Each structure stands twice: as C-alpha cells, then as structure tokens.
Amino acid sequence: MPLAAVNGISLNYQIKGDRSKGTDVKGGGPLVVLIMGTGSPGRVWELHQVPALVAAGYRVCTFDNRGIAPSYEAADGMTIEELVADTAGLIEFLDEGPALVAGTSMGARVAQELALARPELVRKAVFLAGHARMDQFQKTLSLGEHDLDESGVKLPPKYEAAVTAVMNLSPATMADPNAARDWLDLFEFTGGPATPGIRAQRRMDHEFNRVQAYRAIRVPCLAVGFADDRMIPPYLSREVAETIPGGRYQEVPDAGHYGYLERPDTVNKILLDFFAA
C-alpha cells in the first residue's frame, strides 16, 4: 500500500478497480472511500465489500486510520476532527471527489462528520452502525476498556475471544456450531494487547452529542443498523437517519456489530443499491 502525506501525517491507502472495465485507472469509475472502525485496518473491507464494489464498476479506496500502523500511530492521542481532516485530505489527495463514502462504527462517525463539515467532498454517505451520541452502557464500557488498557492485565485468550464474540456477533451466528468455532478461533488467534495507536483511538471523547448538529447535513445519507448490535444498538443508528433531513434507515437482521462481515451479501446489496440510486 502506498503512503499519502495528508493533514500533516502519513496515511497508508490502497485503491482497487477492475482492469477489464477500465476502473483500475484514475477517473475510470466512481470512487468509493471506505472508513474502518476502532482498532481495525482498512484491509478488513477487502474480505467482502471491496470485491463486490469493484465487480460493480467502482474504484474503491481503503486506508488505515491514524492509530493503525503503518499510518501515523498518534500514540499521544487524537480527535474525531483530526480523523475527519485525514479522510478529507485523502480524498483531496486522490483528486477524484466528490466520493461515495461509507464507514462503520467509528468510521461511520467520521463519515457523518465529513458529510457535515466537507459536503463538497461527499456525493453520498452510508453509516454502518452510525451514532450521534453514546448511551450510558457504551460510556461505561469505554471507561472499562480504558482501565483495562492502563492496568496491563492480559486476559486469557479463550476468555477474550468469547467476550469479543458476545459483544460483536449476533446470537444467530453463535448458534451455528461451525460459524461459532470459526469466529472464536479467529478472535483467539488475533487477540492480545492493544497497540498504543489503538488505545489512543479508544481514548477519544465519548461524551459527544451531535444530534442537533446533524440536522444541518444535506448530503444524501443512509444509516444502517444491525439488529443484534450490542456495541452500537440499532436505535442509535435509526436516530441518525431521523435527525438528517431526508436521511434513510435500513436494518440488517441477525447481525451484530460486525454485521458487514456476518451478513456481507445483505450489506453489499444495501451499499450497491444506495450508491446506484
């Protein structure tokens, strides 16, 4: 992945297109920018969303947010405004805007703020597990994560995997023995202490409330909730759609916080239908 110098930092990014359709070259197709959530690299999108979008004729940009190496780690801390400026800077660097934008969780919040602050860079926006505020459970969970990070305590891998599964997957997924085994094995293998950059992402302000601010968004927007999401309950995603003038809402059943990985065909169809409309 190349590095882009934007907003005073380096961002690791990649663009993919279909050579047979000519979308592998600049301007060969509409640009989609995908923004990942807390603690995950941009390459996670390549499992399901990038192939579907490329096959449909889009050019797709994925990148690692600040905090995720080899992008700037920002171990001393970061703000949502900096993440928004990073994304805006990348779209300007690519010189292919306005772009179609989609983000998940923290990435959805970045996309929401980008649509508000820099509407000239956003053609349409999709917010997967988006939210304009956090409820009390989320605030308490975040503070608990901070305390765990600071304590240096290392959870047993199997226990960490089980907790990760409960918080991010639908009970429908965990009821399938084969799916449950595969996910738990994955979480056990990829778990472990968070990097300084990820801890910095987790430390960002959780007392925000942007409900009133989002009433000023004029970009066409779609909020997507995941029915079994414990991290960002779907009522918060619906609230975003109800706040934005003309905002739309769709809910994915049998999906948790990782709904774009659990139910990729459903999520991909939602993205493609909205972008093409």
N, C-alpha and C positions, 0 to 999 in steps of 0.2 A: 504494500500500500504506500502511495506517495504521501509526503507531508506538505500541508499548506500552511503558510505563515499568515495567520489572520488574527485580528484583535490582539496583537502583541504576543501571541503564543503559536505553537505548532500543533496542528490537528492532523491526525492520521485518517486518511479517507480513501475510498475506492469508488469508482464508477463502473457499472456494467451495463452493456447493451447487447442486442442481438446483431451479430455481423451480417447475417443473411437479410435482415430487414434494414440495415444501414443505421441502426440506432447505437452502434458502438462508437460513433464519432459525434463530436460536439454539434448540437443542433439537429441530430438525426431523429430525435423523438422528444416528447415532453419529458422534462426532468422531474423525478420524484426524489425527495430527500427524506430519509428515514432517520428518526431520532430515538436512540435507545434509552432505557430507564436506568435507575440507580444500579451501579456495580457491574454492569454488563457491557461487553464490547459490541461495536457495530456489526461484527460478523455474525451475530446471532440471527440477524434478519436474513442471512443467506440460506438458512435452513429451509425456509418456506416462502417468505414474502418476495425476496429478490427474484427467484426463478419465475414466479407467477407474473410479476410485473414486467420482467424482461420479455417473457413469452407473449405478453400483450402489446409489446411495441414501445415500452417506456425505457428511458435511460434511468438508472437507479443509483443514487449516491448513498452510501453508508459511511459512517465515521465513528471514531471513538471520542466521546465527550471528554472535556478536560477532567482529569482524575483517573482516566483509563490509559495506561501506557500502551503504545509509545507516544500518545498525545501528551501534552503538558500535564504533569501529575497534580499540580496545585495542592500539595500536601498541607499547606498552611491554611487552606480554606478557599471557598468560592461562594458566589451568589448566583441566584437564578438569572439576574440581569447579565452576568458575565456569560452564562451558558447561552442565553438568547443572542447576545452580541457575537459569540463564537459562531453560532449557526447562521446568523445574518452575514457575517464576514465570509463564511464558506460559500454561501450562495452567490455573493458578490464576486468572490474569487473565481468561481466557476463561470460567471458571466452567462448564465443560462436562465435567469429568473424572468418573470416570477415562476416559482416552482410549486409543484404539488407537494404538500408536506404531510407527513404522518409521524406521530410519536406515541410511545407507550409509557404510562406511569409518569416518572419524572420527565421523560421525553415528551409526553403529552402536554405537561405543564409548560415546557419550553415552547412547544408549538403554539399553545394558546397565547402565551405572552408575545411570541413573534408575530402572530396574526394581529394582535393589538398594536404593538409598537412599530412594526415594519410591514404594513399591509401591502406595500408595493412589491414586496418580495414573495408574496404568497398568493397563488392562484386559488387553491382550495386547501382545506386542512382537515385532517382526521385525527381525533384524540382517542386513543385506546386506553381505557382506564384513566381518563382525564378527571380532573378535580379542581375546583376553585378554592377549596379550603380542606382542612383536615378535621375529622371529628375527634372526640376525646380518646377513643381507643387508639387511633393512629398516633396521636401525640404521645400517649403513654408508651406505646410500642417503640416509637422512635427514641424516646428518652432511655428506654431499656436497652436498645441497641447501642446507644452512646456509652452507657455504663458498662455494657459487656465489652465493647471495644477498648475502653480505658482500663478495664480490670486485667486484661491479658489472659483471662480464662479461656482455655481451649475445650470446646465441647467434644464429647466422644463422637466420632464421625457418623455412626449409625443414628445417634440421637439427633445430631444436627440435620442429617438427611431427612429424618422423619418430620422434624419441625418445619423444615423448608417445604416439604411436600404438603403438609397440612395448611400452611399459610398461602401457598401459591397455586395449588391444583384443586380441581373440582372433586367432590366425593365420587362423582360418576367415573372419573379417571381412576381413582384409587380403588374402586370396586372391581375393576378389571385386573385380575391377578398378573397377567403378563405386562400390562401397562404400568401397574404399580411397581413391579420388580424392576422394570427398565428405568423408571424415573428415580426410584430410590437408589439404585446402583449409580446412576449419573450424579445425583446430588452427593452421594458419599465420596465419589471419586473427585468431584470438582470443589468440594467444600474446603474449609480451612480458614485461617486468619485473613481478615480483610487487609488490603494494601492501604498505605497512607492516603492515596488518592480516593479510594472508595470510602474510607472513613470520613474524608472531607466532604464527599457528596452526601453522606448520611447526616452530617452536622448542619446542613443548610437549614435556614429558618423554617419552622413548622407551624408558626403562629399566623401565617398569612391568611387573608380572606379577600379574594378577588371577585366575589360575586358581583358587586356593583360595577367594578371596573370593566368586566367583560360585556356589559351592556353596550359598550362602545365599539365592539368588534363588528366589522361589516364584511369580512371575508366569508364566503360560503363555507360552513363548518358542519361536520358530522361528529358527534360524540358517540362512542361505542362502550357500552358497559358489559362486563362479564358477570353472568347471573350468580355465580358462586364465589365471587372475588371477596376474599377476607381483607386484603390489603387496601384496596380502594373499592368499597362497596358500590354497587351499581347506582344507588340513589344519588351518589355524589356526581357520577358521570351524567346522569339524567339532568341534574341541576345545572350543569354547564350548558347543555343544549337548551334548556328552558331559559337560561339567562341571556344567551346570544340571540339577537334579533334574527329570525329565520333559521336558527340552528335546528338541526335534526338529531334524532336519537335512535339508535338500534341496540338491541341487547342480544348477546350470544348465550344460548342455554348450555348447561353442562360444561361450563368453562370457569376456571379460576383466574387468578392474576396473570398467569402465563397463558391466557386464552389464545393468543396468536400462535402459540406452539401446540397447545392441546387441540384446538379446532382450527387448524390453518386453512382448510378449504373454505370454511364459512367466513373467516376473517378476510381471506384473499378476495372472495366474491364481493364482500362489502366494500373493500378498497377499490376494486376494479369498477364496480357499478357506480360508485360515487364519483370517481375521477372521470369516468367516461360520460356521465350525465351532462 
